[in-house]
Amino acid sequence: MLTWAARVDIFCFLDSHGYPDSLGPRVAGPGKESVGVAGPGKERAGVGCLLGVGGWDCFEASAGQGFPGLESWACDRGEWLFGHFGYDLAAETEGGEARFAPKPDPIGFPDLFFFIPETLIELTATTIRIGCFRGDGEAIWRQIEEIPADRVHRAPTSDMVRIPPFTARFTPAEYRECIAGLQRHILRGDCYEINFCQEFYSRPADLDPLAGWWSLSRASPNPFACFYRLNGRYLLCASPERYLRKIGDRLFSQPIKGTSARYPDHPAADSASARDLFLSAKDRAENVMIVDLVRNDLSKICQAGSVRVEELYGIYPFPQVFQMISTVTGILRPDLHWIAAIRETFPMGSMTGAPKHRVVGLIDQYERSRRGIFSGAVGYVTPEGDFDFNVVIRSLLYNRESRYLSYQVGSGITFYSDPEAEYAECLIKAGGILKALGVS
């Protein structure tokens, strides 16, 4: 299916990798048994993958007029939409604090892009549904079935991947200096917590994006994964995090704050890592600050008294890491368009910090790379106005024309953060990406 889609200039593939509720089993905490699936998402539990192929109609915008333009374009469409919100829309949503300094953007995704797919393919555990504006679904399925087996699920080989060593935007010493600077801001009361990210890049890099996607999926299967192409720009995303979901009038946000390593070959060490994360005062402090930020964001658009914290400090296992995840819900006010739910909560608190207005400015001041689509959101909107968007993290970004390959990683910085531990956390988060590329 993806081999068939990869020939088209625009497509978006969203894969839950079999997580039954788009999260999976939860580790309840020290001394307790796993309690099975938790959190929202069971309403579409049978849907494994969604694929939108080809741009029947498209909308693209830069920060400044992104949300008003999208609302005008999408208002009465009544069609499936796929696309993304780039992080730099913060310049639109966060007002005066977000006067971004110019930074190079070798990847080049637009700030906002959505498309109505020419072909929509939905996979469940037992069925495949194909809808299209042109042609017919049965003919498309025959084309997919006729693709030779040796062209499917290829792992990257030396003729598909030629990548010089990755270069860091910060030396370890420069990274420590930035953390110290951010902690001085915290001490002065400018902010409480800030998500600080750094980029690693390789150029000139030659990558077969489809082979890279298969390898990343095997190395790091995660519930909010996506493979997204917009002409010569590619996103290979192994995200474990949901940004925001709408089902009917209900909104669900599931911010991640708190990470610890997995030790699959050492069960005792693996359990200890989960327990230590659950008990970590620092990670709990980060998590609850972002939960409060999400509650505040949702209160702007939800019915009075409807915002609830459904789960706090849930520990979830993923291939490379344990994550601390909380779930916040609310009921969207009936007078608001679905786009208002994004506009009033974007960018997500887990990738900014608290208070959001101030840390957006500090992120621009201290980070050396434009985030672009990284720490933005990719997802879909149904004809009924329901949606589900991820947080773009644990991702490879590739521009085929400029031969620029990049990944960004970050962590939440508080006054009590240890710079060495934060740097190590960044490297842990990059583990699945590097494993997929065969880089140790």
Secondary structure, 3 states (H helix, E strand, C coil): CHHHHCCCCEEEEEECCCCCCCCCECECCCCCCCCCECCCCHHHCCEEEEEEEEEEEEEEECCCCHHHHHHHHHCCCCCCEEEEECHHHHHHHCHHHCCCCCCCCCCCCCCEEEEEEEEEEEEECCCEEEEECCCCHHHHHHHHHCCCHHHCCCCCCCCCEECCCCEECCCHHHHHHHHHHHHHHHHHCCCCEEEEEEEEEECCCEECHHHHHHHHHHHCCCCEEEEEEECCEEEEEEECCEEEEEECCEEEEECEEEEEECCCCCHHHHHHHHHHHHHCHHHHHHHHHHHHHHHHHHHCCECCCCCEEEEEEEEEECCCEEEEEEEEEEEECCCCCHHHHHHCCCCCHHHCEECHHHHHHHHHHHCCCCCCCCCCEEEEECCCCCEEEECCCCEEEEECCCCEEEEEEEEEECCCCCHHHHHHHHHHHCHHHHHHCCCC
